[in-house]
Amino acid sequence: MREFVAVAAYAALFLLYIFIFRGTVFEVSPRRGRYGGLFVLRESFLLILLGALLLEVYGLDDFKMVYVTEYSVHETTFFVFFAVAMLFCSMSLFSKTIFRSYLTWKASIPWVDEAQNDHSAYFVRAVALVLVTLVGYGLSRGMSHAFFEAIFSGESLIRVRLANRYESSVPSHVIAYLRYSFLLLAILSGLLGARGLHPLERYAYLGLSIYAATLLGDKAPLAQVLLLYFIGMVIANRYSAAKVFLASGFFVLFLLSVIYFSITVQYPDMTSDEFMLYLSARLGVGQIQGVYEQFALQLRDWKYILIEVPFSGFFSEPPDFSKDLMLATLGYYSHANDVGVMNSFFIGEALAIGGYPLAVISPVLIGLNFCLICAVVVVVIVRFFRVSPELAKTIAPLFTSGILMFTGDLNGLLMLKKLFVVLIYFALVYCVFEFLRSLWFGFLARR
C-alpha cells in the first residue's frame, strides 16, 4: 500500500509542477519553447523524489544506511514529499504575485533575436574573461586539474578532489564564482553562439567551460555544462517538440558516455553493470541520503544557522552541518579533511537548526529566496548588460537553478546570504563588461 501511495504521490507532484508553473519562467514546455525550469524539474524528480520513491518501494536492504530505520524512512519520506509540494506552491505563488514582472511571460514569445545587439557579445566575453582569470588564480594557488591529474598520474580522483578543496589556498568564494562562471558561460554560448559569436569563439568558450567544470574533479558540473549548452542551442534554434525529442535521445546517450568516462577516471575497474548500479544509486538515494540519516540521527545545533549569515565566513568558521553529518555517519572516525560532505535536502539542516517547526516552514523561505534571486538576476542582466527582458528571463532561471541546489542543504537561502554572493559576482562581471566595451569604442574612435 505504501508503495502505491509513493508512486501516486510522485506522479501527482509531476503533474502539479507542469500545471502550477505554466506561464512562469520555470515552465517546461517544448511546444512553447520554454525550458527555464528544466534544472528544477531534474533535481526535484531525479535527485530528490526518486530517492524517496526507491526507499519506499525497495526498503532499506538494497541501500547502505547507517542510522535509518523502517519507521524513520516513512516519516522522512512524508516530509520530503510535503516539502517538495510546498516548495513548488511557494515558487509558483511568488512568481505570479510579488515577482510577476520578472518571473512570468507577458506574451507567448520565447525568444527575441539578439543578433544585432553587440552588448550580448560583450556579456559573453566578460564572463569568459572572468572565468579565465579565476582558473588562472586557482592554478596559481595550488589547485591542480583533478581529471587530468587522475588520468595522467594514476592518483585517485577523490584524493585530488579533496586536495583541491582542503590543501590549496583558494578561498571558497573563488571556487563558487568559478562555478557561476562556467555555468553562465555554457548557457550564453548555447543561446548566443549561433547569432552573435564566431563559431571558433563559441567552441572555445564551450571548451573553456568544460575545462573549468572538470577542474575541481566533481562529475556533476561536467554534465551540467553540456546540458546547459544543449538547452541553449535548442532555445536559440527554436526546435520543434519533435526535433527536441529526437535530439534529446542522442544527447542523453552522449551524456551517459561522458558520465561513464568521468566515473571510470575515479573507479578504473568499474564494469558496465557496476556503472548502472552506481548511476541508479547516485541519481536516487545517494543525493538525499543525508536527510534520511538526519531525521533518524536528529543532529541539533542552532549554531548551524551562522553559516547562513551574510559575510559570516570573514569573521569566523561556523560549523558545517553537511560535514558534521558525514563525520557522524559514513565518515565516522575519519579526519574532516579526508572526507567530503553528505548530500542532503534542505529540510535536514532546517531540522538541525530549528527542529520540526523550521523544517515545516523552510520550503516557503527557500521558495521566496530562490524567486528573489532569480528576479534580481533578471533585473541585473537587463539593466546592466543591456540584454532584452525575454532573453534575461531565459537565462536567469537556468543560471539560478544551476547554482542553487536544493540538495545542498539551506545553501545560503535562509537569510539572503546567496543574494549578496550573486550580486558581488555580477558586479565583477560588469566591471569587465564595461572595460571591454571601453576598449572597443576607444579602438573605433582612434580609427
WOPE-V288400 format. One record per pair of residues at least 12 apart in sequence whose ideal C-beta (glycine too) atoms are under 6 Angstrom apart, sorted by the first residue. I is the first residue (numbers start at 1). J is the second residue. Records with the same first field share a line. If there is no record, write none. Layout:
I: J ; J
This chain:
2: 56
3: 56 ; 57
6: 53 ; 56
9: 81
10: 49 ; 53
16: 88
17: 88
20: 88 ; 92
21: 37 ; 92
23: 104
24: 95 ; 103 ; 104
25: 103 ; 393 ; 397
26: 40 ; 397
28: 41
30: 241 ; 244
31: 241
33: 110 ; 238
34: 110
35: 231
36: 397
39: 401 ; 402
40: 401
43: 406
44: 84
46: 283
47: 287 ; 407
48: 288 ; 345
50: 284
51: 284 ; 285 ; 287 ; 288
52: 77 ; 80
54: 284 ; 285
55: 73
56: 77
63: 285
66: 329
67: 293 ; 296 ; 297
68: 292 ; 296
72: 295 ; 296
76: 292 ; 295
79: 347
83: 347 ; 363
86: 363
87: 363 ; 367
90: 363 ; 364 ; 367
91: 367 ; 371
94: 368 ; 371
95: 371
99: 371 ; 375
102: 375 ; 378
103: 375
109: 390
112: 388 ; 390
114: 195 ; 391
115: 195
119: 386
120: 192 ; 196 ; 387
121: 196
122: 433 ; 436 ; 437
123: 385
124: 188 ; 192
125: 436
126: 429 ; 432 ; 433 ; 436
127: 181 ; 184 ; 185 ; 429
128: 185 ; 205
129: 432
130: 181 ; 429 ; 432
131: 181 ; 182 ; 185 ; 212
134: 177 ; 178
135: 212
138: 170
141: 168 ; 169 ; 170
142: 168 ; 169
143: 164 ; 168 ; 170
145: 215
146: 160 ; 161 ; 216 ; 217
147: 214 ; 265
150: 265
151: 265
157: 217 ; 265 ; 266
160: 217
161: 217
164: 216
166: 337
177: 425
180: 403 ; 425
182: 209 ; 212 ; 213
183: 402
184: 399
185: 205 ; 209
186: 209 ; 225 ; 228 ; 229
187: 228 ; 232 ; 395 ; 398
189: 202 ; 205 ; 206 ; 229
190: 229 ; 232 ; 233
191: 232 ; 236
194: 236
206: 229
209: 225
210: 225
213: 225
219: 262
222: 262
223: 255 ; 259
224: 402
230: 251
260: 275
287: 343 ; 407
288: 345
290: 325 ; 342 ; 343 ; 344 ; 348
291: 344 ; 345 ; 348
293: 329
294: 348
299: 352
300: 352
302: 353
303: 319
304: 319 ; 321 ; 352 ; 353
305: 353
306: 318
308: 410 ; 414 ; 415 ; 417
309: 415
310: 417 ; 420
321: 349 ; 352 ; 409
322: 341 ; 342 ; 409
323: 341
325: 342
326: 339 ; 341 ; 342
343: 407
344: 409
345: 407
346: 362 ; 366 ; 406 ; 409 ; 410
347: 359 ; 362
349: 409 ; 410
350: 362
366: 413
369: 413
373: 400 ; 419 ; 422
374: 396 ; 397 ; 400
377: 396 ; 400
378: 392 ; 393 ; 396
380: 426
384: 430
